[in-house]
């Protein structure tokens, strides 16, 4: 009995077997010589595993050819699939009409990789020139050297007709685009460097957050057109928890608050330098200059007043206002007790408690802590 119905399926030649034990499953090797639609199929019914070549048409039973499924080749299975090549692998959509040249030919791919490595090296050199990176440190230049070595392994060093892939690289190349997508998470891991090179823009979009945790060094360099960091809402915080913060501008350095105060605070003090002059604000305020000092406007001098006193004279309504009440052992207010109050900024306010034993309301725009000292005087 022929494996496919005749005469309608006379274009099919091949072998068709049946699983032992009376089952309906089997295997087939088919050469389909249908005019203008030739194909070859090797198939096992176990997990529908098959290799189809040519003008692919479904063939599943003795009825032969069914619906067309496309043109080219398909290797598919409902089980696991593994592609393994010990000496290297090229996956490419670069055209080689009629199987021209040798199978590992990838001149366009090698050229793109070489151009990308050159671009990395050029931009690293600029970053080093402007002081964003150091040549002697293991920084981005190390990744460039790895790229060059990698490209050499892809290009190959042999003199034969097919020198490519002298090292077992996996190369994926396309003259159009490469798209990766996952319904879950995507992970890219390297034991050494991970390099991304773009001839135009590198665009990152994240619905929730962008997080970078770096073990040693973070350097960001822009050659032209400037840099912007904008938070449309929320706070911007820059901290150096164990060293200095430097902000340097070649021209004007602007520090603006469009709706509130500019608060500059130093635990030891603040120094303002301009020209040959310096204003130092610490335990005492000093102004150093070798030139005449001019004051324009009405000059009014007032009695000494600490920052705490000045702050407490502001209108009420701060969310972090606090007060301390002194009480006797029996719970009655301790009035006229001399005290000293030290704020977070080390400014000092003092006096005596009022009739209710209160130090008075201490006003603050943020969460402050206070130290209360008894001055050793009782009423």
ChimeraX attribute file (.defattr): number of C-alpha atoms within 10 A of each C-alpha:
attribute: neighborCount
match mode: 1-to-1
recipient: residues
	/A:1	4
	/A:2	10
	/A:3	17
	/A:4	21
	/A:5	14
	/A:6	13
	/A:7	7
	/A:8	11
	/A:9	17
	/A:10	14
	/A:11	17
	/A:12	23
	/A:13	16
	/A:14	14
	/A:15	14
	/A:16	16
	/A:17	13
	/A:18	13
	/A:19	11
	/A:20	9
	/A:21	6
	/A:22	7
	/A:23	8
	/A:24	11
	/A:25	14
	/A:26	16
	/A:27	19
	/A:28	20
	/A:29	18
	/A:30	19
	/A:31	17
	/A:32	24
	/A:33	15
	/A:34	14
	/A:35	7
	/A:36	7
	/A:37	13
	/A:38	16
	/A:39	20
	/A:40	21
	/A:41	22
	/A:42	17
	/A:43	23
	/A:44	18
	/A:45	16
	/A:46	13
	/A:47	12
	/A:48	13
	/A:49	17
	/A:50	20
	/A:51	16
	/A:52	20
	/A:53	19
	/A:54	16
	/A:55	18
	/A:56	23
	/A:57	22
	/A:58	14
	/A:59	19
	/A:60	17
	/A:61	16
	/A:62	13
	/A:63	13
	/A:64	19
	/A:65	19
	/A:66	11
	/A:67	9
	/A:68	12
	/A:69	11
	/A:70	13
	/A:71	14
	/A:72	11
	/A:73	15
	/A:74	15
	/A:75	12
	/A:76	15
	/A:77	16
	/A:78	10
	/A:79	9
	/A:80	8
	/A:81	9
	/A:82	4
	/A:83	5
	/A:84	7
	/A:85	10
	/A:86	8
	/A:87	11
	/A:88	16
	/A:89	17
	/A:90	18
	/A:91	11
	/A:92	13
	/A:93	13
	/A:94	15
	/A:95	10
	/A:96	12
	/A:97	7
	/A:98	6
	/A:99	8
	/A:100	9
	/A:101	12
	/A:102	10
	/A:103	11
	/A:104	15
	/A:105	19
	/A:106	19
	/A:107	11
	/A:108	13
	/A:109	19
	/A:110	18
	/A:111	13
	/A:112	12
	/A:113	19
	/A:114	18
	/A:115	14
	/A:116	20
	/A:117	22
	/A:118	15
	/A:119	16
	/A:120	21
	/A:121	20
	/A:122	12
	/A:123	16
	/A:124	21
	/A:125	18
	/A:126	15
	/A:127	20
	/A:128	15
	/A:129	12
	/A:130	12
	/A:131	11
	/A:132	15
	/A:133	22
	/A:134	16
	/A:135	15
	/A:136	7
	/A:137	9
	/A:138	11
	/A:139	15
	/A:140	21
	/A:141	20
	/A:142	14
	/A:143	19
	/A:144	21
	/A:145	14
	/A:146	16
	/A:147	22
	/A:148	17
	/A:149	12
	/A:150	18
	/A:151	19
	/A:152	17
	/A:153	17
	/A:154	24
	/A:155	23
	/A:156	16
	/A:157	13
	/A:158	11
	/A:159	8
	/A:160	8
	/A:161	10
	/A:162	15
	/A:163	15
	/A:164	23
	/A:165	24
	/A:166	16
	/A:167	18
	/A:168	13
	/A:169	17
	/A:170	13
	/A:171	15
	/A:172	12
	/A:173	18
	/A:174	13
	/A:175	11
	/A:176	7
	/A:177	7
	/A:178	9
	/A:179	4
	/A:180	5
	/A:181	7
	/A:182	6
	/A:183	5
	/A:184	5
	/A:185	6
	/A:186	8
	/A:187	4
	/A:188	5
	/A:189	7
	/A:190	7
	/A:191	5
	/A:192	9
	/A:193	13
	/A:194	11
	/A:195	14
	/A:196	9
	/A:197	13
	/A:198	10
	/A:199	8
	/A:200	6
	/A:201	7
	/A:202	8
	/A:203	6
	/A:204	6
	/A:205	7
	/A:206	6
	/A:207	5
	/A:208	6
	/A:209	7
	/A:210	8
	/A:211	6
	/A:212	7
	/A:213	6
	/A:214	7
	/A:215	6
	/A:216	5
	/A:217	8
	/A:218	11
	/A:219	9
	/A:220	8
	/A:221	16
	/A:222	12
	/A:223	10
	/A:224	6
	/A:225	6
	/A:226	7
	/A:227	9
	/A:228	5
	/A:229	6
	/A:230	6
	/A:231	7
	/A:232	7
	/A:233	6
	/A:234	6
	/A:235	7
	/A:236	9
	/A:237	5
	/A:238	7
	/A:239	8
	/A:240	8
	/A:241	7
	/A:242	6
	/A:243	7
	/A:244	7
	/A:245	10
	/A:246	6
	/A:247	5
	/A:248	8
	/A:249	7
	/A:250	5
	/A:251	6
	/A:252	7
	/A:253	9
	/A:254	7
	/A:255	7
	/A:256	9
	/A:257	9
	/A:258	7
	/A:259	6
	/A:260	7
	/A:261	8
	/A:262	10
	/A:263	6
	/A:264	7
	/A:265	10
	/A:266	10
	/A:267	9
	/A:268	11
	/A:269	13
	/A:270	13
	/A:271	14
	/A:272	10
	/A:273	10
	/A:274	8
	/A:275	6
	/A:276	9
	/A:277	12
	/A:278	14
	/A:279	15
	/A:280	15
	/A:281	16
	/A:282	13
	/A:283	9
	/A:284	7
	/A:285	11
	/A:286	12
	/A:287	12
	/A:288	11
	/A:289	13
	/A:290	7
	/A:291	8
	/A:292	5
	/A:293	7
	/A:294	6
	/A:295	6
	/A:296	5
	/A:297	6
	/A:298	5
	/A:299	6
	/A:300	5
	/A:301	5
	/A:302	5
	/A:303	4
	/A:304	6
	/A:305	10
	/A:306	11
	/A:307	14
	/A:308	20
	/A:309	16
	/A:310	10
	/A:311	13
	/A:312	17
	/A:313	11
	/A:314	11
	/A:315	8
	/A:316	12
	/A:317	10
	/A:318	13
	/A:319	11
	/A:320	12
	/A:321	16
	/A:322	16
	/A:323	11
	/A:324	15
	/A:325	14
	/A:326	19
	/A:327	14
	/A:328	10
	/A:329	8
	/A:330	6
	/A:331	8
	/A:332	11
	/A:333	17
	/A:334	20
	/A:335	20
	/A:336	19
	/A:337	20
	/A:338	17
	/A:339	19
	/A:340	15
	/A:341	19
	/A:342	16
	/A:343	17
	/A:344	12
	/A:345	15
	/A:346	14
	/A:347	13
	/A:348	18
	/A:349	19
	/A:350	17
	/A:351	14
	/A:352	21
	/A:353	20
	/A:354	16
	/A:355	11
	/A:356	15
	/A:357	19
	/A:358	19
	/A:359	25
	/A:360	16
	/A:361	12
	/A:362	22
	/A:363	23
	/A:364	20
	/A:365	11
	/A:366	10
	/A:367	10
	/A:368	14
	/A:369	11
	/A:370	16
	/A:371	11
	/A:372	15
	/A:373	12
	/A:374	13
	/A:375	13
	/A:376	8
	/A:377	10
	/A:378	12
	/A:379	8
